[in-house]
């Protein structure tokens, strides 16, 4: 059975408010699903970003290690 806009409109007019809410939620789901299909990540474009932020990530990780070592030393003294 092929659904036409007109037949769908007629069916929708017969629905209860609760059923209309369910239809609205399903439409929102379909729209979300469609947007999700269009999002594609290109590894070729992502590689330079990873390289760009690698040094910053390393520096942040190392700076946090000093604090961590200090906290461990304080715990050992307790």
PDB file of N, H, CA, C and O in Angstrom:
ATOM      1  N   UNK A   1       0.844  -1.180   0.000  1.00  0.00           N
ATOM      2  CA  UNK A   1       0.000   0.000   0.000  1.00  0.00           C
ATOM      3  C   UNK A   1       0.891   1.246   0.000  1.00  0.00           C
ATOM      4  O   UNK A   1       1.743   1.413   0.873  1.00  0.00           O
ATOM      5  N   UNK A   2       0.687   2.084  -0.957  1.00  0.00           N
ATOM      6  H   UNK A   2      -0.005   1.948  -1.666  1.00  0.00           H
ATOM      7  CA  UNK A   2       1.444   3.323  -1.076  1.00  0.00           C
ATOM      8  C   UNK A   2       0.695   4.436  -0.354  1.00  0.00           C
ATOM      9  O   UNK A   2      -0.461   4.731  -0.659  1.00  0.00           O
ATOM     10  N   UNK A   3       1.366   5.036   0.594  1.00  0.00           N
ATOM     11  H   UNK A   3       2.304   4.796   0.842  1.00  0.00           H
ATOM     12  CA  UNK A   3       0.745   6.115   1.360  1.00  0.00           C
ATOM     13  C   UNK A   3       0.965   7.433   0.641  1.00  0.00           C
ATOM     14  O   UNK A   3       2.080   7.760   0.236  1.00  0.00           O
ATOM     15  N   UNK A   4      -0.112   8.179   0.491  1.00  0.00           N
ATOM     16  H   UNK A   4      -1.018   7.914   0.820  1.00  0.00           H
ATOM     17  CA  UNK A   4      -0.006   9.505  -0.112  1.00  0.00           C
ATOM     18  C   UNK A   4      -0.155  10.549   0.987  1.00  0.00           C
ATOM     19  O   UNK A   4      -0.678  10.265   2.065  1.00  0.00           O
ATOM     20  N   UNK A   5       0.302  11.737   0.707  1.00  0.00           N
ATOM     21  H   UNK A   5       0.727  11.968  -0.169  1.00  0.00           H
ATOM     22  CA  UNK A   5       0.179  12.821   1.684  1.00  0.00           C
ATOM     23  C   UNK A   5      -1.275  13.032   2.076  1.00  0.00           C
ATOM     24  O   UNK A   5      -1.592  13.235   3.248  1.00  0.00           O
ATOM     25  N   UNK A   6      -2.140  12.983   1.096  1.00  0.00           N
ATOM     26  H   UNK A   6      -1.882  12.818   0.144  1.00  0.00           H
ATOM     27  CA  UNK A   6      -3.561  13.235   1.357  1.00  0.00           C
ATOM     28  C   UNK A   6      -4.162  12.147   2.239  1.00  0.00           C
ATOM     29  O   UNK A   6      -4.902  12.453   3.174  1.00  0.00           O
ATOM     30  N   UNK A   7      -3.856  10.879   1.957  1.00  0.00           N
ATOM     31  H   UNK A   7      -3.255  10.630   1.197  1.00  0.00           H
ATOM     32  CA  UNK A   7      -4.415   9.797   2.782  1.00  0.00           C
ATOM     33  C   UNK A   7      -3.853   9.852   4.202  1.00  0.00           C
ATOM     34  O   UNK A   7      -4.563   9.562   5.164  1.00  0.00           O
ATOM     35  N   UNK A   8      -2.585  10.222   4.332  1.00  0.00           N
ATOM     36  H   UNK A   8      -2.008  10.458   3.550  1.00  0.00           H
ATOM     37  CA  UNK A   8      -1.996  10.365   5.664  1.00  0.00           C
ATOM     38  C   UNK A   8      -2.657  11.501   6.434  1.00  0.00           C
ATOM     39  O   UNK A   8      -2.943  11.367   7.624  1.00  0.00           O
ATOM     40  N   UNK A   9      -2.899  12.615   5.757  1.00  0.00           N
ATOM     41  H   UNK A   9      -2.668  12.724   4.790  1.00  0.00           H
ATOM     42  CA  UNK A   9      -3.565  13.746   6.412  1.00  0.00           C
ATOM     43  C   UNK A   9      -4.948  13.343   6.916  1.00  0.00           C
ATOM     44  O   UNK A   9      -5.342  13.711   8.023  1.00  0.00           O
ATOM     45  N   UNK A  10      -5.672  12.596   6.111  1.00  0.00           N
ATOM     46  H   UNK A  10      -5.352  12.298   5.212  1.00  0.00           H
ATOM     47  CA  UNK A  10      -7.012  12.158   6.512  1.00  0.00           C
ATOM     48  C   UNK A  10      -6.935  11.233   7.727  1.00  0.00           C
ATOM     49  O   UNK A  10      -7.743  11.339   8.649  1.00  0.00           O
ATOM     50  N   UNK A  11      -5.957  10.327   7.720  1.00  0.00           N
ATOM     51  H   UNK A  11      -5.301  10.241   6.971  1.00  0.00           H
ATOM     52  CA  UNK A  11      -5.793   9.418   8.859  1.00  0.00           C
ATOM     53  C   UNK A  11      -5.395  10.181  10.118  1.00  0.00           C
ATOM     54  O   UNK A  11      -5.867   9.873  11.212  1.00  0.00           O
ATOM     55  N   UNK A  12      -4.536  11.166   9.963  1.00  0.00           N
ATOM     56  H   UNK A  12      -4.153  11.417   9.074  1.00  0.00           H
ATOM     57  CA  UNK A  12      -4.073  11.954  11.107  1.00  0.00           C
ATOM     58  C   UNK A  12      -5.226  12.726  11.741  1.00  0.00           C
ATOM     59  O   UNK A  12      -5.278  12.873  12.962  1.00  0.00           O
ATOM     60  N   UNK A  13      -6.140  13.213  10.925  1.00  0.00           N
ATOM     61  H   UNK A  13      -6.097  13.093   9.933  1.00  0.00           H
ATOM     62  CA  UNK A  13      -7.283  13.971  11.447  1.00  0.00           C
ATOM     63  C   UNK A  13      -8.173  13.128  12.354  1.00  0.00           C
ATOM     64  O   UNK A  13      -8.925  13.677  13.158  1.00  0.00           O
ATOM     65  N   UNK A  14      -8.101  11.811  12.239  1.00  0.00           N
ATOM     66  H   UNK A  14      -7.490  11.364  11.586  1.00  0.00           H
ATOM     67  CA  UNK A  14      -8.939  10.912  13.033  1.00  0.00           C
ATOM     68  C   UNK A  14      -8.270  10.474  14.337  1.00  0.00           C
ATOM     69  O   UNK A  14      -8.897   9.794  15.150  1.00  0.00           O
ATOM     70  N   UNK A  15      -7.022  10.849  14.545  1.00  0.00           N
ATOM     71  H   UNK A  15      -6.513  11.401  13.884  1.00  0.00           H
ATOM     72  CA  UNK A  15      -6.277  10.379  15.710  1.00  0.00           C
ATOM     73  C   UNK A  15      -6.619  11.161  16.973  1.00  0.00           C
ATOM     74  O   UNK A  15      -7.041  12.317  16.924  1.00  0.00           O
ATOM     75  N   UNK A  16      -6.423  10.493  18.102  1.00  0.00           N
ATOM     76  H   UNK A  16      -6.081   9.555  18.143  1.00  0.00           H
ATOM     77  CA  UNK A  16      -6.585  11.161  19.400  1.00  0.00           C
ATOM     78  C   UNK A  16      -5.341  12.007  19.676  1.00  0.00           C
ATOM     79  O   UNK A  16      -4.331  11.893  18.982  1.00  0.00           O
ATOM     80  N   UNK A  17      -5.430  12.853  20.696  1.00  0.00           N
ATOM     81  H   UNK A  17      -6.251  12.946  21.261  1.00  0.00           H
ATOM     82  CA  UNK A  17      -4.273  13.676  21.065  1.00  0.00           C
ATOM     83  C   UNK A  17      -3.072  12.812  21.448  1.00  0.00           C
ATOM     84  O   UNK A  17      -1.933  13.133  21.109  1.00  0.00           O
ATOM     85  N   UNK A  18      -3.335  11.724  22.149  1.00  0.00           N
ATOM     86  H   UNK A  18      -4.261  11.463  22.424  1.00  0.00           H
ATOM     87  CA  UNK A  18      -2.244  10.826  22.545  1.00  0.00           C
ATOM     88  C   UNK A  18      -1.587  10.198  21.311  1.00  0.00           C
ATOM     89  O   UNK A  18      -0.363  10.091  21.237  1.00  0.00           O
ATOM     90  N   UNK A  19      -2.399   9.792  20.363  1.00  0.00           N
ATOM     91  H   UNK A  19      -3.394   9.878  20.423  1.00  0.00           H
ATOM     92  CA  UNK A  19      -1.860   9.213  19.134  1.00  0.00           C
ATOM     93  C   UNK A  19      -1.090  10.257  18.324  1.00  0.00           C
ATOM     94  O   UNK A  19      -0.064   9.946  17.718  1.00  0.00           O
ATOM     95  N   UNK A  20      -1.586  11.486  18.314  1.00  0.00           N
ATOM     96  H   UNK A  20      -2.419  11.738  18.806  1.00  0.00           H
ATOM     97  CA  UNK A  20      -0.876  12.565  17.618  1.00  0.00           C
ATOM     98  C   UNK A  20       0.498  12.798  18.239  1.00  0.00           C
ATOM     99  O   UNK A  20       1.474  13.057  17.535  1.00  0.00           O
ATOM    100  N   UNK A  21       0.561  12.703  19.567  1.00  0.00           N
ATOM    101  H   UNK A  21      -0.232  12.492  20.139  1.00  0.00           H
ATOM    102  CA  UNK A  21       1.844  12.862  20.252  1.00  0.00           C
ATOM    103  C   UNK A  21       2.814  11.761  19.822  1.00  0.00           C
ATOM    104  O   UNK A  21       3.998  12.019  19.604  1.00  0.00           O
ATOM    105  N   UNK A  22       2.310  10.545  19.702  1.00  0.00           N
ATOM    106  H   UNK A  22       1.348  10.335  19.878  1.00  0.00           H
ATOM    107  CA  UNK A  22       3.153   9.433  19.261  1.00  0.00           C
ATOM    108  C   UNK A  22       3.642   9.644  17.832  1.00  0.00           C
ATOM    109  O   UNK A  22       4.796   9.353  17.516  1.00  0.00           O
ATOM    110  N   UNK A  23       2.770  10.144  16.978  1.00  0.00           N
ATOM    111  H   UNK A  23       1.833  10.381  17.235  1.00  0.00           H
ATOM    112  CA  UNK A  23       3.157  10.438  15.596  1.00  0.00           C
ATOM    113  C   UNK A  23       4.231  11.524  15.577  1.00  0.00           C
ATOM    114  O   UNK A  23       5.207  11.419  14.835  1.00  0.00           O
ATOM    115  N   UNK A  24       4.056  12.556  16.383  1.00  0.00           N
ATOM    116  H   UNK A  24       3.263  12.642  16.986  1.00  0.00           H
ATOM    117  CA  UNK A  24       5.038  13.644  16.448  1.00  0.00           C
ATOM    118  C   UNK A  24       6.395  13.116  16.907  1.00  0.00           C
ATOM    119  O   UNK A  24       7.431  13.505  16.367  1.00  0.00           O
ATOM    120  N   UNK A  25       6.389  12.231  17.902  1.00  0.00           N
ATOM    121  H   UNK A  25       5.547  11.915  18.341  1.00  0.00           H
ATOM    122  CA  UNK A  25       7.641  11.651  18.387  1.00  0.00           C
ATOM    123  C   UNK A  25       8.298  10.787  17.315  1.00  0.00           C
ATOM    124  O   UNK A  25       9.521  10.792  17.178  1.00  0.00           O
ATOM    125  N   UNK A  26       7.498  10.053  16.564  1.00  0.00           N
ATOM    126  H   UNK A  26       6.505  10.049  16.676  1.00  0.00           H
ATOM    127  CA  UNK A  26       8.048   9.212  15.499  1.00  0.00           C
ATOM    128  C   UNK A  26       8.643  10.067  14.383  1.00  0.00           C
ATOM    129  O   UNK A  26       9.696   9.737  13.838  1.00  0.00           O
ATOM    130  N   UNK A  27       7.977  11.149  14.052  1.00  0.00           N
ATOM    131  H   UNK A  27       7.122  11.417  14.495  1.00  0.00           H
ATOM    132  CA  UNK A  27       8.503  12.067  13.031  1.00  0.00           C
ATOM    133  C   UNK A  27       9.834  12.657  13.495  1.00  0.00           C
ATOM    134  O   UNK A  27      10.779  12.756  12.713  1.00  0.00           O
ATOM    135  N   UNK A  28       9.906  13.045  14.756  1.00  0.00           N
ATOM    136  H   UNK A  28       9.139  12.965  15.392  1.00  0.00           H
ATOM    137  CA  UNK A  28      11.160  13.582  15.297  1.00  0.00           C
ATOM    138  C   UNK A  28      12.263  12.531  15.224  1.00  0.00           C
ATOM    139  O   UNK A  28      13.409  12.849  14.906  1.00  0.00           O
ATOM    140  N   UNK A  29      11.918  11.280  15.519  1.00  0.00           N
ATOM    141  H   UNK A  29      10.988  11.021  15.777  1.00  0.00           H
ATOM    142  CA  UNK A  29      12.886  10.189  15.425  1.00  0.00           C
ATOM    143  C   UNK A  29      13.375  10.014  13.993  1.00  0.00           C
ATOM    144  O   UNK A  29      14.575   9.857  13.766  1.00  0.00           O
ATOM    145  N   UNK A  30      12.467  10.039  13.031  1.00  0.00           N
ATOM    146  H   UNK A  30      11.493  10.166  13.215  1.00  0.00           H
ATOM    147  CA  UNK A  30      12.853   9.895  11.623  1.00  0.00           C
ATOM    148  C   UNK A  30      13.772  11.031  11.182  1.00  0.00           C
ATOM    149  O   UNK A  30      14.739  10.807  10.454  1.00  0.00           O
ATOM    150  N   UNK A  31      13.470  12.235  11.620  1.00  0.00           N
ATOM    151  H   UNK A  31      12.685  12.417  12.211  1.00  0.00           H
ATOM    152  CA  UNK A  31      14.310  13.383  11.261  1.00  0.00           C
ATOM    153  C   UNK A  31      15.695  13.257  11.879  1.00  0.00           C
ATOM    154  O   UNK A  31      16.699  13.559  11.232  1.00  0.00           O
ATOM    155  N   UNK A  32      15.749  12.815  13.125  1.00  0.00           N
ATOM    156  H   UNK A  32      14.934  12.570  13.651  1.00  0.00           H
ATOM    157  CA  UNK A  32      17.038  12.605  13.791  1.00  0.00           C
ATOM    158  C   UNK A  32      17.841  11.539  13.061  1.00  0.00           C
ATOM    159  O   UNK A  32      19.038  11.701  12.827  1.00  0.00           O
ATOM    160  N   UNK A  33      17.180  10.460  12.708  1.00  0.00           N
ATOM    161  H   UNK A  33      16.207  10.328  12.898  1.00  0.00           H
ATOM    162  CA  UNK A  33      17.836   9.355  12.009  1.00  0.00           C
ATOM    163  C   UNK A  33      18.415   9.826  10.677  1.00  0.00           C
ATOM    164  O   UNK A  33      19.518   9.428  10.304  1.00  0.00           O
ATOM    165  N   UNK A  34      17.688  10.659   9.972  1.00  0.00           N
ATOM    166  H   UNK A  34      16.792  10.983  10.275  1.00  0.00           H
ATOM    167  CA  UNK A  34      18.144  11.169   8.677  1.00  0.00           C
ATOM    168  C   UNK A  34      19.374  12.053   8.847  1.00  0.00           C
ATOM    169  O   UNK A  34      20.321  11.954   8.067  1.00  0.00           O
ATOM    170  N   UNK A  35      19.368  12.916   9.859  1.00  0.00           N
ATOM    171  H   UNK A  35      18.598  12.997  10.492  1.00  0.00           H
ATOM    172  CA  UNK A  35      20.532  13.775  10.110  1.00  0.00           C
ATOM    173  C   UNK A  35      21.746  12.931  10.451  1.00  0.00           C
ATOM    174  O   UNK A  35      22.860  13.222  10.014  1.00  0.00           O
ATOM    175  N   UNK A  36      21.528  11.891  11.228  1.00  0.00           N
ATOM    176  H   UNK A  36      20.624  11.654  11.583  1.00  0.00           H
ATOM    177  CA  UNK A  36      22.625  11.020  11.658  1.00  0.00           C
ATOM    178  C   UNK A  36      23.261  10.317  10.466  1.00  0.00           C
ATOM    179  O   UNK A  36      24.474  10.104  10.449  1.00  0.00           O
ATOM    180  N   UNK A  37      22.468   9.960   9.485  1.00  0.00           N
ATOM    181  H   UNK A  37      21.483  10.133   9.499  1.00  0.00           H
ATOM    182  CA  UNK A  37      22.995   9.295   8.287  1.00  0.00           C
ATOM    183  C   UNK A  37      23.923  10.219   7.513  1.00  0.00           C
ATOM    184  O   UNK A  37      24.892   9.766   6.905  1.00  0.00           O
ATOM    185  N   UNK A  38      23.628  11.510   7.535  1.00  0.00           N
ATOM    186  H   UNK A  38      22.841  11.879   8.029  1.00  0.00           H
ATOM    187  CA  UNK A  38      24.405  12.467   6.744  1.00  0.00           C
ATOM    188  C   UNK A  38      25.752  12.803   7.364  1.00  0.00           C
ATOM    189  O   UNK A  38      26.639  13.306   6.674  1.00  0.00           O
ATOM    190  N   UNK A  39      25.918  12.537   8.646  1.00  0.00           N
ATOM    191  H   UNK A  39      25.198  12.129   9.206  1.00  0.00           H
ATOM    192  CA  UNK A  39      27.178  12.870   9.312  1.00  0.00           C
ATOM    193  C   UNK A  39      28.182  11.751   9.055  1.00  0.00           C
ATOM    194  O   UNK A  39      28.008  10.625   9.519  1.00  0.00           O
ATOM    195  N   UNK A  40      29.229  12.077   8.313  1.00  0.00           N
ATOM    196  H   UNK A  40      29.371  12.992   7.936  1.00  0.00           H
ATOM    197  CA  UNK A  40      30.295  11.115   8.078  1.00  0.00           C
ATOM    198  C   UNK A  40      31.622  11.776   8.420  1.00  0.00           C
ATOM    199  O   UNK A  40      31.882  12.919   8.043  1.00  0.00           O
ATOM    200  N   UNK A  41      32.439  11.049   9.128  1.00  0.00           N
ATOM    201  H   UNK A  41      32.228  10.121   9.435  1.00  0.00           H
ATOM    202  CA  UNK A  41      33.738  11.562   9.522  1.00  0.00           C
ATOM    203  C   UNK A  41      34.794  10.997   8.580  1.00  0.00           C
ATOM    204  O   UNK A  41      34.882   9.784   8.386  1.00  0.00           O
ATOM    205  N   UNK A  42      35.581  11.872   8.009  1.00  0.00           N
ATOM    206  H   UNK A  42      35.510  12.857   8.167  1.00  0.00           H
ATOM    207  CA  UNK A  42      36.635  11.472   7.088  1.00  0.00           C
ATOM    208  C   UNK A  42      37.938  11.338   7.867  1.00  0.00           C
ATOM    209  O   UNK A  42      38.450  12.334   8.379  1.00  0.00           O
ATOM    210  N   UNK A  43      38.487  10.126   7.968  1.00  0.00           N
ATOM    211  H   UNK A  43      38.071   9.317   7.553  1.00  0.00           H
ATOM    212  CA  UNK A  43      39.730   9.931   8.714  1.00  0.00           C
ATOM    213  C   UNK A  43      40.882  10.795   8.206  1.00  0.00           C
ATOM    214  O   UNK A  43      41.759  11.178   8.980  1.00  0.00           O
ATOM    215  N   UNK A  44      40.881  11.100   6.926  1.00  0.00           N
ATOM    216  H   UNK A  44      40.168  10.789   6.297  1.00  0.00           H
ATOM    217  CA  UNK A  44      41.944  11.937   6.364  1.00  0.00           C
ATOM    218  C   UNK A  44      41.889  13.339   6.971  1.00  0.00           C
ATOM    219  O   UNK A  44      42.928  13.962   7.192  1.00  0.00           O
ATOM    220  N   UNK A  45      40.680  13.833   7.241  1.00  0.00           N
ATOM    221  H   UNK A  45      39.837  13.327   7.061  1.00  0.00           H
ATOM    222  CA  UNK A  45      40.534  15.155   7.848  1.00  0.00           C
ATOM    223  C   UNK A  45      40.747  15.123   9.363  1.00  0.00           C
ATOM    224  O   UNK A  45      41.141  16.126   9.957  1.00  0.00           O
ATOM    225  N   UNK A  46      40.487  13.978   9.983  1.00  0.00           N
ATOM    226  H   UNK A  46      40.167  13.163   9.500  1.00  0.00           H
ATOM    227  CA  UNK A  46      40.634  13.873  11.430  1.00  0.00           C
ATOM    228  C   UNK A  46      42.090  13.707  11.859  1.00  0.00           C
ATOM    229  O   UNK A  46      42.462  14.141  12.950  1.00  0.00           O
ATOM    230  N   UNK A  47      42.911  13.091  11.028  1.00  0.00           N
ATOM    231  H   UNK A  47      42.609  12.738  10.143  1.00  0.00           H
ATOM    232  CA  UNK A  47      44.313  12.837  11.384  1.00  0.00           C
ATOM    233  C   UNK A  47      45.073  14.118  11.724  1.00  0.00           C
ATOM    234  O   UNK A  47      45.774  14.146  12.736  1.00  0.00           O
ATOM    235  N   UNK A  48      44.965  15.178  10.921  1.00  0.00           N
ATOM    236  H   UNK A  48      44.396  15.155  10.099  1.00  0.00           H
ATOM    237  CA  UNK A  48      45.679  16.407  11.290  1.00  0.00           C
ATOM    238  C   UNK A  48      45.202  17.000  12.618  1.00  0.00           C
ATOM    239  O   UNK A  48      45.995  17.593  13.349  1.00  0.00           O
ATOM    240  N   UNK A  49      43.928  16.847  12.931  1.00  0.00           N
ATOM    241  H   UNK A  49      43.284  16.365  12.337  1.00  0.00           H
ATOM    242  CA  UNK A  49      43.419  17.348  14.212  1.00  0.00           C
ATOM    243  C   UNK A  49      44.049  16.592  15.378  1.00  0.00           C
ATOM    244  O   UNK A  49      44.425  17.188  16.388  1.00  0.00           O
ATOM    245  N   UNK A  50      44.158  15.285  15.228  1.00  0.00           N
ATOM    246  H   UNK A  50      43.853  14.801  14.408  1.00  0.00           H
ATOM    247  CA  UNK A  50      44.775  14.487  16.284  1.00  0.00           C
ATOM    248  C   UNK A  50      46.223  14.902  16.483  1.00  0.00           C
ATOM    249  O   UNK A  50      46.694  15.014  17.614  1.00  0.00           O
ATOM    250  N   UNK A  51      46.918  15.129  15.393  1.00  0.00           N
ATOM    251  H   UNK A  51      46.535  15.039  14.474  1.00  0.00           H
ATOM    252  CA  UNK A  51      48.316  15.556  15.472  1.00  0.00           C
ATOM    253  C   UNK A  51      48.417  16.933  16.113  1.00  0.00           C
ATOM    254  O   UNK A  51      49.295  17.181  16.940  1.00  0.00           O
ATOM    255  N   UNK A  52      47.524  17.810  15.730  1.00  0.00           N
ATOM    256  H   UNK A  52      46.811  17.608  15.059  1.00  0.00           H
ATOM    257  CA  UNK A  52      47.538  19.180  16.242  1.00  0.00           C
ATOM    258  C   UNK A  52      47.375  19.227  17.762  1.00  0.00           C
ATOM    259  O   UNK A  52      48.020  20.034  18.431  1.00  0.00           O
ATOM    260  N   UNK A  53      46.529  18.378  18.298  1.00  0.00           N
ATOM    261  H   UNK A  53      46.005  17.722  17.755  1.00  0.00           H
ATOM    262  CA  UNK A  53      46.240  18.418  19.727  1.00  0.00           C
ATOM    263  C   UNK A  53      47.049  17.416  20.543  1.00  0.00           C
ATOM    264  O   UNK A  53      46.941  17.401  21.769  1.00  0.00           O
ATOM    265  N   UNK A  54      47.849  16.589  19.901  1.00  0.00           N
ATOM    266  H   UNK A  54      47.937  16.601  18.905  1.00  0.00           H
ATOM    267  CA  UNK A  54      48.622  15.572  20.622  1.00  0.00           C
ATOM    268  C   UNK A  54      49.582  16.204  21.621  1.00  0.00           C
ATOM    269  O   UNK A  54      49.669  15.743  22.760  1.00  0.00           O
ATOM    270  N   UNK A  55      50.299  17.241  21.225  1.00  0.00           N
ATOM    271  H   UNK A  55      50.227  17.615  20.300  1.00  0.00           H
ATOM    272  CA  UNK A  55      51.256  17.885  22.119  1.00  0.00           C
ATOM    273  C   UNK A  55      50.545  18.523  23.309  1.00  0.00           C
ATOM    274  O   UNK A  55      51.002  18.403  24.446  1.00  0.00           O
ATOM    275  N   UNK A  56      49.444  19.189  23.053  1.00  0.00           N
ATOM    276  H   UNK A  56      49.073  19.287  22.130  1.00  0.00           H
ATOM    277  CA  UNK A  56      48.678  19.806  24.140  1.00  0.00           C
ATOM    278  C   UNK A  56      48.183  18.739  25.118  1.00  0.00           C
ATOM    279  O   UNK A  56      48.239  18.933  26.333  1.00  0.00           O
ATOM    280  N   UNK A  57      47.704  17.622  24.590  1.00  0.00           N
ATOM    281  H   UNK A  57      47.659  17.465  23.604  1.00  0.00           H
ATOM    282  CA  UNK A  57      47.239  16.528  25.443  1.00  0.00           C
ATOM    283  C   UNK A  57      48.374  15.982  26.308  1.00  0.00           C
ATOM    284  O   UNK A  57      48.182  15.713  27.494  1.00  0.00           O
ATOM    285  N   UNK A  58      49.556  15.820  25.711  1.00  0.00           N
ATOM    286  H   UNK A  58      49.712  16.039  24.747  1.00  0.00           H
ATOM    287  CA  UNK A  58      50.701  15.290  26.442  1.00  0.00           C
ATOM    288  C   UNK A  58      51.085  16.231  27.587  1.00  0.00           C
ATOM    289  O   UNK A  58      51.340  15.787  28.706  1.00  0.00           O
ATOM    290  N   UNK A  59      51.124  17.532  27.296  1.00  0.00           N
ATOM    291  H   UNK A  59      50.917  17.893  26.387  1.00  0.00           H
ATOM    292  CA  UNK A  59      51.489  18.521  28.314  1.00  0.00           C
ATOM    293  C   UNK A  59      50.478  18.510  29.461  1.00  0.00           C
ATOM    294  O   UNK A  59      50.863  18.548  30.630  1.00  0.00           O
ATOM    295  N   UNK A  60      49.202  18.460  29.131  1.00  0.00           N
ATOM    296  H   UNK A  60      48.890  18.429  28.182  1.00  0.00           H
ATOM    297  CA  UNK A  60      48.173  18.425  30.177  1.00  0.00           C
ATOM    298  C   UNK A  60      48.292  17.167  31.030  1.00  0.00           C
ATOM    299  O   UNK A  60      48.163  17.225  32.253  1.00  0.00           O
ATOM    300  N   UNK A  61      48.536  16.042  30.386  1.00  0.00           N
ATOM    301  H   UNK A  61      48.641  15.996  29.393  1.00  0.00           H
ATOM    302  CA  UNK A  61      48.660  14.784  31.125  1.00  0.00           C
ATOM    303  C   UNK A  61      49.861  14.822  32.061  1.00  0.00           C
ATOM    304  O   UNK A  61      49.770  14.398  33.213  1.00  0.00           O
ATOM    305  N   UNK A  62      50.977  15.328  31.569  1.00  0.00           N
ATOM    306  H   UNK A  62      51.050  15.673  30.633  1.00  0.00           H
ATOM    307  CA  UNK A  62      52.182  15.381  32.393  1.00  0.00           C
ATOM    308  C   UNK A  62      52.037  16.370  33.547  1.00  0.00           C
ATOM    309  O   UNK A  62      52.535  16.111  34.643  1.00  0.00           O
ATOM    310  N   UNK A  63      51.372  17.482  33.322  1.00  0.00           N
ATOM    311  H   UNK A  63      50.967  17.692  32.432  1.00  0.00           H
ATOM    312  CA  UNK A  63      51.200  18.458  34.405  1.00  0.00           C
ATOM    313  C   UNK A  63      50.327  17.878  35.507  1.00  0.00           C
ATOM    314  O   UNK A  63      50.530  18.177  36.684  1.00  0.00           O
ATOM    315  N   UNK A  64      49.383  17.073  35.145  1.00  0.00           N
ATOM    316  H   UNK A  64      49.217  16.830  34.189  1.00  0.00           H
ATOM    317  CA  UNK A  64      48.525  16.434  36.137  1.00  0.00           C
ATOM    318  C   UNK A  64      49.245  15.358  36.928  1.00  0.00           C
ATOM    319  O   UNK A  64      48.854  15.060  38.056  1.00  0.00           O
ATOM    320  N   UNK A  65      50.286  14.770  36.361  1.00  0.00           N
ATOM    321  H   UNK A  65      50.604  15.013  35.444  1.00  0.00           H
ATOM    322  CA  UNK A  65      51.010  13.699  37.038  1.00  0.00           C
ATOM    323  C   UNK A  65      51.739  14.203  38.280  1.00  0.00           C
ATOM    324  O   UNK A  65      51.823  13.487  39.278  1.00  0.00           O
ATOM    325  N   UNK A  66      52.264  15.422  38.230  1.00  0.00           N
ATOM    326  H   UNK A  66      52.195  16.004  37.419  1.00  0.00           H
ATOM    327  CA  UNK A  66      52.945  15.978  39.405  1.00  0.00           C
ATOM    328  C   UNK A  66      51.982  16.092  40.581  1.00  0.00           C
ATOM    329  O   UNK A  66      52.313  15.718  41.705  1.00  0.00           O
ATOM    330  N   UNK A  67      50.801  16.606  40.314  1.00  0.00           N
ATOM    331  H   UNK A  67      50.531  16.910  39.400  1.00  0.00           H
ATOM    332  CA  UNK A  67      49.786  16.727  41.369  1.00  0.00           C
ATOM    333  C   UNK A  67      49.403  15.354  41.909  1.00  0.00           C
ATOM    334  O   UNK A  67      49.226  15.177  43.115  1.00  0.00           O
ATOM    335  N   UNK A  68      49.278  14.398  41.018  1.00  0.00           N
ATOM    336  H   UNK A  68      49.422  14.542  40.039  1.00  0.00           H
ATOM    337  CA  UNK A  68      48.903  13.042  41.404  1.00  0.00           C
ATOM    338  C   UNK A  68      49.979  12.431  42.297  1.00  0.00           C
ATOM    339  O   UNK A  68      49.663  11.807  43.310  1.00  0.00           O
ATOM    340  N   UNK A  69      51.241  12.605  41.929  1.00  0.00           N
ATOM    341  H   UNK A  69      51.498  13.112  41.106  1.00  0.00           H
ATOM    342  CA  UNK A  69      52.345  12.069  42.731  1.00  0.00           C
ATOM    343  C   UNK A  69      52.363  12.715  44.113  1.00  0.00           C
ATOM    344  O   UNK A  69      52.601  12.035  45.111  1.00  0.00           O
ATOM    345  N   UNK A  70      52.113  14.016  44.178  1.00  0.00           N
ATOM    346  H   UNK A  70      51.920  14.568  43.367  1.00  0.00           H
ATOM    347  CA  UNK A  70      52.055  14.716  45.467  1.00  0.00           C
ATOM    348  C   UNK A  70      50.935  14.161  46.345  1.00  0.00           C
ATOM    349  O   UNK A  70      51.125  13.952  47.543  1.00  0.00           O
ATOM    350  N   UNK A  71      49.778  13.927  45.750  1.00  0.00           N
ATOM    351  H   UNK A  71      49.623  14.097  44.776  1.00  0.00           H
ATOM    352  CA  UNK A  71      48.647  13.393  46.514  1.00  0.00           C
ATOM    353  C   UNK A  71      48.957  11.990  47.035  1.00  0.00           C
ATOM    354  O   UNK A  71      48.600  11.657  48.165  1.00  0.00           O
ATOM    355  N   UNK A  72      49.619  11.166  46.220  1.00  0.00           N
ATOM    356  H   UNK A  72      49.909  11.436  45.302  1.00  0.00           H
ATOM    357  CA  UNK A  72      49.981   9.823  46.668  1.00  0.00           C
ATOM    358  C   UNK A  72      50.966   9.882  47.829  1.00  0.00           C
ATOM    359  O   UNK A  72      50.858   9.114  48.785  1.00  0.00           O
ATOM    360  N   UNK A  73      51.928  10.799  47.738  1.00  0.00           N
ATOM    361  H   UNK A  73      52.015  11.423  46.962  1.00  0.00           H
ATOM    362  CA  UNK A  73      52.909  10.940  48.814  1.00  0.00           C
ATOM    363  C   UNK A  73      52.226  11.365  50.107  1.00  0.00           C
ATOM    364  O   UNK A  73      52.570  10.862  51.177  1.00  0.00           O
ATOM    365  N   UNK A  74      51.272  12.274  50.029  1.00  0.00           N
ATOM    366  H   UNK A  74      50.993  12.682  49.160  1.00  0.00           H
ATOM    367  CA  UNK A  74      50.542  12.717  51.220  1.00  0.00           C
ATOM    368  C   UNK A  74      49.728  11.576  51.824  1.00  0.00           C
ATOM    369  O   UNK A  74      49.636  11.456  53.045  1.00  0.00           O
ATOM    370  N   UNK A  75      49.140  10.745  50.974  1.00  0.00           N
ATOM    371  H   UNK A  75      49.215  10.843  49.982  1.00  0.00           H
ATOM    372  CA  UNK A  75      48.372   9.602  51.471  1.00  0.00           C
ATOM    373  C   UNK A  75      49.271   8.623  52.205  1.00  0.00           C
ATOM    374  O   UNK A  75      48.876   8.050  53.220  1.00  0.00           O
ATOM    375  N   UNK A  76      50.477   8.431  51.692  1.00  0.00           N
ATOM    376  H   UNK A  76      50.798   8.897  50.867  1.00  0.00           H
ATOM    377  CA  UNK A  76      51.410   7.508  52.334  1.00  0.00           C
ATOM    378  C   UNK A  76      51.794   7.988  53.726  1.00  0.00           C
ATOM    379  O   UNK A  76      52.110   7.177  54.596  1.00  0.00           O
ATOM    380  N   UNK A  77      51.771   9.297  53.945  1.00  0.00           N
ATOM    381  H   UNK A  77      51.515   9.957  53.238  1.00  0.00           H
ATOM    382  CA  UNK A  77      52.153   9.856  55.238  1.00  0.00           C
ATOM    383  C   UNK A  77      51.041   9.709  56.272  1.00  0.00           C
ATOM    384  O   UNK A  77      51.293   9.821  57.472  1.00  0.00           O
ATOM    385  N   UNK A  78      49.830   9.463  55.825  1.00  0.00           N
ATOM    386  H   UNK A  78      49.625   9.372  54.851  1.00  0.00           H
ATOM    387  CA  UNK A  78      48.693   9.349  56.765  1.00  0.00           C
ATOM    388  C   UNK A  78      48.698   8.058  57.513  1.00  0.00           C
ATOM    389  O   UNK A  78      47.812   7.817  58.333  1.00  0.00           O
TER     390      UNK A  78
END
